[in-house]
Amino acid sequence: MGNQLDRITHLNYSELPTGDPSGLEKDELRVGVAYFFSDEEEEVDDRTPSDCGFTKDHSPAEEGPFSVSEVEYSAFCSQECIFSKLRENEDLNVYSAKTLLTMCKPGDLLELVATAQPPHWAIYEQDEQVIHLHKGEIRKDSLLEISSGRHGRIVNNRYRYRPLPPDLVVQNAVGHLGLSSEEICWTNAESFAAWCRFGKREFKAGGEAHSAAQQQQQYFLKVHLSGSGVHTLVFRSLEDMIRERRRVDASGILKELSLVNGGKE
């Protein structure tokens, strides 16, 4: 995966009205730069082991665990760490879908990964079934079927928010089954699955409150690039940050970003 700074461009992100009447848990400041991103959800399609970035030594049929080459991140809201994907702090090994099923419990947050794609997230329900946002629809499928050669892991602690009880996580997911694009307010599988587990409206498109005080809040994403240091990006909303991080996961290229302090630390 290539890691390079491409170009720096400031764009506008069209703000959507929130569909969630609940407020934030605490008052925090929001400022920053907004960006425009595509609303297209990634597709989980049929791929061969080589398409998914696994070599003959690490085929999808193998149980794992083993490592994959990935960009690492940490994210902060004000001074609080809200997201961490750092190999030095956690186990980033992945497993075959069959092995992953032996580790899952209802309400678990799952991530399926492959080269040149954003990761696909889902909520584990039970009996090998997961609930996820796929091609603009919230649906229930077999984890074995949707893995399509991807390996996966449980990422319950990737976000640092307090999780809901497992039964409420599953209830959140089940309660939205069958909804399609015009009825939902999540733009990717990660935002939907994370909302189910944590219940925070910031995961919804346009879910940030826009009062004068809250608009001063910043989200900082630290992108840890091999061989080129740490680049810090600033965003106005959690949804903006998630979209850009997923785009970097798919392409390995940083672009259309606002860099803090020249981008390196």
Stockholm file with secondary structure:
# STOCKHOLM 1.0

chainA/1-265         MGNQLDRITHLNYSELPTGDPSGLEKDELRVGVAYFFSDEEEEVDDRTPSDCGFTKDHSPAEEGPFSVSEVEYSAFCSQECIFSKLRENEDLNVYSAKTLLTMCKPGDLLELVATAQPPHWAIYEQDEQVIHLHKGEIRKDSLLEISSGRHGRIVNNRYRYRPLPPDLVVQNAVGHLGLSSEEICWTNAESFAAWCRFGKREFKAGGEAHSAAQQQQQYFLKVHLSGSGVHTLVFRSLEDMIRERRRVDASGILKELSLVNGGKE
#=GR chainA/1-265 SS CCCEECCCCCCCCCCCCCSCCCCCSSCCCBCCCCCCCCCCCCCCCCCCTTTTTCCTTSCTTSCCCBCCCCCEEEEEETTEEEEEECTTTSCCCBBCHHHHHTTCCTTCEEEEECTTSCCEEEEEEETTEEEEEETTEEEEEEHHHHHTTCEEEECTTSBCSCCCCHHHHHHHHHTTTTCBGGGCCCSSHHHHHHHHHHCCGGGSTTCSCCCTTGGGBCEEEEEEETTTEEEEEEESSHHHHHHHHHHHHHHCEECSCCBGGGGCC
#=GC SS_cons         CCCEECCCCCCCCCCCCCSCCCCCSSCCCBCCCCCCCCCCCCCCCCCCTTTTTCCTTSCTTSCCCBCCCCCEEEEEETTEEEEEECTTTSCCCBBCHHHHHTTCCTTCEEEEECTTSCCEEEEEEETTEEEEEETTEEEEEEHHHHHTTCEEEECTTSBCSCCCCHHHHHHHHHTTTTCBGGGCCCSSHHHHHHHHHHCCGGGSTTCSCCCTTGGGBCEEEEEEETTTEEEEEEESSHHHHHHHHHHHHHHCEECSCCBGGGGCC
//
